[in-house]
Amino acid sequence: MKQKSKEQSHQLTYCLYARKSMEAEERQALSIDSQLKEMLGIAERENLKIVAKKTESHSAKDSGQRKVFNEIVEDLKAGKYNAILTWNPDRLSRNAGDLGRLVDLMDSRHLVEIRTYNQIFTNSPNDKFLLMILGSQAKLENDNRGVNVQRGMRARVEMGLWPGVAPLGYLNSNLKDKACQVEIDPDRAPVIKKMFEKVAYEKCSIYDILFWLRDTGFQTKFDNKIALSTVQLVLRRPFYYGYFEYPRKSGKWYKGQHTPIITKELFDLVQDQLNQHTFKKKYKLTKQFNFLHFMKCGDCGSGVTAQEKFKKLSTGEIAIYRYYGCSHGKNWKCRQPYINEQDLISQLADMIDDVDLDLLGMRAELDAEIEKWYDFHSFVTGEPVIDRTLEKKAIDLRRFAKALFRDADDPDEQRKMLQFL
């Protein structure tokens, strides 16, 4: 280790920095507490002045992503201290970006010294060169590790082994000689098979399956209630009849070594049944749903969701129907039915009969449109403009507002009126 005089060391103010690595191969390195203990021992022995302590648990392989490291850079620029004490150079950086920032700080003399357990780096060409070599070596290790992991993944999937967390209904093997092998979950696999059978043979919908699973108290392997999205994923996943795609959406399919829970024939029957409920995928949605953000379920208080249904008519045309209903966000057992958009518009229009006209918010605008209509009627018929009473004006206003809401071609007009309602 390079020796520095006491006079030199007193001129330096240090930030003590410890980082717990998140990289898998470094997890056996010293813990943060151990690093701090070792560094404080050096500081006491070398009579170093520690003015700040910084610790974090974050990977150092991505440039500019560490909050604490960024704070240190700003503190150095502000002159709060001018040296860093850390366990090893790779605690500071394992990427070219952060390493370059440290060297730039040295060049600008904001950073005078980096001291580690067995080395000292100063603003000299040789020290900076050595620091960059050690940092580049750490980056090389990271890059090689990523290449090796990807190569290992490819080798496993080509052998038919699943490289991730086992899907619901399976369990990852805990045996070292069976890495990436999945085994049947004896508690949940029969339920998974029953899900497919209920859809294929009993014509159950995805919501029917969800209600059935929750009524029976089914839980995932993490002891959570099953979500609707999980039900959809399970029923669409070829993994259960023995095949899988990896990576996802890559178009590369492999025959797995795992034991299938269902047959390919049962899977195909389920897909046919599900596709009957997703006819809309063949067509683009005609427009956005106009009333989603103005309502909640009056029964359970959940948000309102919407969907479009497509029906092929005998003429060959496609009829489109829009429905609004409870999203089951607060009560998955809510049985409130869906309502057709036209029926919903009629109900909303009827609300205009019950509200204070001044609360419409558009009264002045609507009154002006009504006056224009009477002026136009007078011009066409040659009759004088009718002198309307206040009561007559109120009746005209409600009628016009309801007609405007029901027959509006522009959904923005309907949404605008709903905001006031």
Buried (B, 14 or more C-beta within 10 A) or exposed (E): EEEBEEEEBEBBBBBBBBBBBEBEEBEEBBEBEEBBEBBBEBBEEBEBEBBBBBBBEBBBBEBEBBEBBEBBBEBBEEEBBBBBBBBBBBBBBBBEEBBBBBBEBBEEEBBBBBBBBEBBBBBEEEBBEBBBEBBBEBBEBBEEBEEEEEEEBBEBBEEBBBBEEBBBBBBBBEEEEEEBBBBBBEEBBEBBBBBBBBBBEEEBEBEBBBBBBBEEEBBEBEEEEBEBEBBBEBBEBBBBBBBBBBEEEEEEEBEBBBEBBBBEEBBEBBBEBBEEEEBBEEEEEEEEBBBBEEEBBEEBEBBBBBBBBBEEEEEEEBEBEBBBBBBBBBBBEBEBEBBEBEEBBEEBBEEBEEEEBEEBEBBEEBBEEBBEEEEEEEEEEEEEEEEBEEEEEEEBBBEBBBEBBBEBEEEEBBBBBBEEB
